[in-house]
Amino acid sequence: MEGIYQHFRAEEHAFIDVALEWIVQVEDQYTPHLTDFMDPRQRYILETVVGGYEHVKVKCWGGVSHAERRRALIYPDYYEPADADFNITLYDIRYPVKFTTLTHQKILGTMMSLGMKRDIFGDILTQGELWQFFVMTEMKDYVSLQLDKIGKVNVMLEEMPLTDSLPVHLDWEFASTTITSLRLDLVVATAHNISRQKAKQLVQAKLVKVNWKTVENPDFECEEKDIISARGFGRVKLGEINGHTKKDKIRIEIGHLK
């Protein structure tokens, strides 16, 4: 399996090492192994590595179909995985709707500020004023005790059946702008209204991901539909690229999560 490393970036090799340990454990003990929540890039790497093993399989699930973040069950080929094997709990966030507006960033920021790792949470779902999130069942009691405020507003978590989850969709709000090039540092600077130098530093410090993959080259060329996240600034989506202006600037749409 040594050849697998050449297909991935250097910073992803540590994750490959961990994935290989999981697979060997499943092979040796002949019992399934359940991971934390993973992003699509991590799942792709894991599925690629598992593909090199004849008697080991992997299935990913996030509590609902089409979830972006999912747990993976690595299992011997005799095993038949069920949804219950993934240990996922759904919480509904009850809050005073008249006094505050919740956002994806506000909820996630509160979780992170409480010292909770991102990989214990799955998708954060919304529909109008309703908000829900998935969490590892192993951590649900801890989360329900710790998460009693979002910002300055008191909230209460109510456990819900997974079948009562909101539809999975990321609600993007797009705005049109112009840009001199599709270099990653320039796109980040434009999207978050920060200086080109600051954006370049973020990229070089390995704090920017394109499609869940760390990119440290400021010259990296972005394309339509790229998901770009900068630590501390949130996530944006590159929408349509609509040709050039008379001054040869590129017309683009940049989407922010509502």
C-alpha positions in Angstrom: 0.0 0.0 0.0 3.0 2.3 0.0 2.0 3.6 -3.4 -1.1 5.1 -2.0 0.7 8.1 -0.6 1.8 9.4 -4.0 -1.8 10.2 -4.9 -2.3 12.6 -2.0 -0.8 15.8 -0.6 2.0 15.5 2.0 -0.3 17.0 4.8 -2.8 14.1 4.1 -0.3 11.4 4.7 -0.8 11.4 8.5 -4.5 10.7 7.9 -3.6 7.8 5.6 -1.5 6.4 8.4 -4.4 6.5 10.8 -6.8 5.0 8.2 -4.3 2.1 7.7 -4.2 1.5 11.4 -8.0 1.3 11.5 -8.1 -1.2 8.6 -5.4 -3.4 10.1 -7.3 -3.4 13.4 -10.5 -4.6 11.5 -8.5 -7.2 9.7 -6.8 -8.5 12.9 -9.8 -8.4 15.2 -12.4 -9.2 12.6 -14.8 -6.6 14.1 -16.0 -3.2 12.8 -14.5 0.1 13.6 -16.5 3.4 13.8 -14.8 6.7 13.1 -15.8 10.2 14.1 -17.5 12.5 11.7 -15.5 13.2 8.6 -15.6 15.7 5.7 -16.0 14.6 2.1 -12.3 14.8 1.5 -11.4 12.6 4.4 -14.1 10.1 3.3 -12.6 10.0 -0.2 -9.2 9.2 1.2 -10.5 6.5 3.5 -12.6 4.9 0.7 -9.5 4.9 -1.6 -7.3 3.3 1.0 -10.0 0.6 2.0 -10.3 -0.1 -1.8 -6.9 -1.8 -1.7 -8.1 -4.5 0.8 -10.0 -7.5 -0.4 -11.9 -8.4 2.8 -12.5 -5.0 4.3 -15.3 -2.6 3.4 -16.4 0.8 4.4 -19.8 2.5 4.6 -20.4 6.2 5.5 -23.6 7.8 6.9 -24.4 11.1 8.5 -27.8 10.5 10.1 -29.6 11.4 6.9 -29.1 10.8 3.2 -26.9 13.4 1.4 -25.3 14.6 4.7 -22.0 16.4 4.0 -20.3 15.2 7.2 -20.6 11.5 7.9 -19.2 8.8 10.2 -17.5 5.8 8.5 -17.9 2.2 9.6 -15.0 0.1 8.5 -16.0 -3.6 8.6 -15.0 -7.1 7.6 -16.8 -8.4 4.5 -19.0 -10.8 6.5 -20.7 -7.9 8.4 -24.0 -6.2 7.4 -24.0 -2.7 8.7 -27.2 -1.0 9.9 -27.9 2.7 10.5 -27.9 2.1 14.2 -24.3 1.1 14.0 -23.3 4.7 13.3 -24.3 6.0 16.8 -25.7 9.3 15.6 -28.0 11.6 17.7 -30.1 14.5 16.4 -30.6 17.6 18.5 -33.2 20.3 17.9 -32.1 23.8 19.1 -34.9 25.5 21.1 -34.3 29.2 21.4 -36.2 32.5 21.7 -36.9 33.2 18.1 -38.1 36.8 18.8 -34.9 37.9 20.4 -32.1 36.4 18.3 -31.2 35.1 14.8 -29.1 32.0 14.7 -26.6 31.3 11.9 -24.4 28.3 11.0 -21.3 30.3 11.9 -22.7 31.4 15.3 -23.7 27.8 16.3 -20.4 26.3 15.1 -18.4 29.1 16.7 -20.1 28.5 20.1 -19.3 24.8 19.9 -15.7 25.4 19.1 -15.4 28.0 21.9 -16.5 25.4 24.4 -13.5 23.2 23.4 -15.5 20.7 21.4 -13.8 19.3 18.4 -15.5 19.6 15.0 -15.3 15.9 14.3 -17.8 15.1 17.1 -20.5 17.0 15.1 -22.2 16.2 11.9 -24.2 18.5 9.7 -25.9 21.6 11.1 -29.4 21.8 9.5 -31.7 24.8 9.0 -35.1 25.6 7.6 -36.4 29.1 8.3 -36.0 29.6 12.0 -35.5 25.9 12.8 -32.0 24.6 13.6 -30.8 21.1 14.3 -27.4 19.3 14.4 -26.1 15.8 14.5 -23.6 14.6 17.1 -21.9 11.4 18.0 -24.1 9.6 20.5 -21.1 8.9 22.7 -20.8 12.7 23.3 -24.5 13.7 23.4 -24.8 14.0 27.2 -21.7 16.1 27.4 -22.9 18.4 24.6 -26.4 18.8 26.1 -24.8 19.8 29.4 -22.3 22.3 27.9 -24.3 23.9 25.1 -26.8 26.0 27.0 -26.1 29.3 25.3 -25.4 30.5 21.8 -23.9 33.9 22.0 -25.7 35.6 24.9 -29.0 33.7 24.3 -30.1 30.7 26.4 -30.9 27.6 24.3 -32.2 24.2 25.1 -31.4 21.0 23.2 -34.1 18.5 22.5 -33.2 15.0 21.2 -35.2 14.1 18.1 -35.7 10.9 16.1 -33.4 10.9 13.1 -36.5 10.6 10.9 -37.5 14.1 12.1 -34.4 15.8 10.6 -34.8 18.8 8.4 -34.0 18.5 4.7 -30.2 18.7 4.0 -29.4 21.8 2.0 -26.8 24.5 2.4 -28.5 27.9 1.9 -26.1 30.1 -0.1 -26.6 33.8 -0.6 -24.8 34.9 -3.8 -23.5 38.4 -4.6 -21.9 39.5 -7.8 -18.5 41.2 -7.9 -15.5 41.6 -10.2 -12.0 40.3 -9.7 -8.7 40.7 -11.6 -7.9 37.0 -11.4 -9.1 33.7 -9.8 -5.9 33.3 -7.7 -6.9 31.8 -4.3 -5.5 34.6 -2.2 -7.4 37.2 -4.3 -10.6 35.2 -4.1 -10.3 34.9 -0.3 -9.5 38.6 0.1 -12.5 39.6 -2.1 -14.9 37.1 -0.4 -14.1 38.2 3.2 -13.2 41.9 2.5 -9.7 41.6 3.8 -6.3 42.7 2.4 -4.6 40.6 -0.3 -1.6 40.3 2.1 -3.7 39.0 4.9 -5.4 36.4 2.6 -1.9 35.4 1.3 -0.7 34.8 4.9 -3.8 32.7 5.6 -3.1 30.5 2.6 0.6 30.1 3.3 -0.2 29.3 7.0 -2.2 26.3 5.7 -5.5 27.8 7.0 -7.3 27.7 3.7 -9.0 24.7 2.2 -10.5 24.3 -1.3 -13.0 21.5 -1.5 -11.9 20.3 2.0 -8.3 20.0 0.9 -5.6 22.3 2.3 -4.0 24.5 -0.4 -1.0 26.6 0.6 -0.2 28.0 -2.8 -1.6 31.6 -3.2 -1.4 31.2 -7.0 -3.8 28.3 -6.9 -6.5 28.8 -9.6 -10.1 28.6 -8.4 -13.0 27.3 -10.5 -16.8 27.5 -10.5 -18.4 25.6 -7.7 -15.3 25.5 -5.5 -16.0 25.5 -1.8 -13.4 27.6 -0.1 -13.0 27.8 3.7 -10.6 30.1 5.6 -10.2 29.4 9.3 -11.8 32.2 11.3 -13.7 33.5 8.3 -16.1 30.7 7.4 -16.9 29.2 4.1 -17.7 30.6 0.7 -18.8 29.1 -2.6 -17.6 30.3 -6.0 -20.7 30.6 -8.2 -20.9 31.4 -11.9 -18.0 33.0 -13.7 -19.7 35.4 -16.2 -17.0 36.5 -18.6 -15.0 39.8 -18.5 -15.7 43.5 -18.1 -14.5 46.1 -20.6 -11.5 46.6 -18.2 -10.8 42.9 -18.4 -11.9 42.1 -14.9 -13.6 38.7 -14.3 -17.3 38.8 -13.3 -17.9 36.2 -10.6 -20.6 35.3 -8.0 -19.5 34.6 -4.4 -21.9 32.8 -2.1 -21.9 33.0 1.7 -23.8 30.6 4.0 -26.9 32.3 5.4 
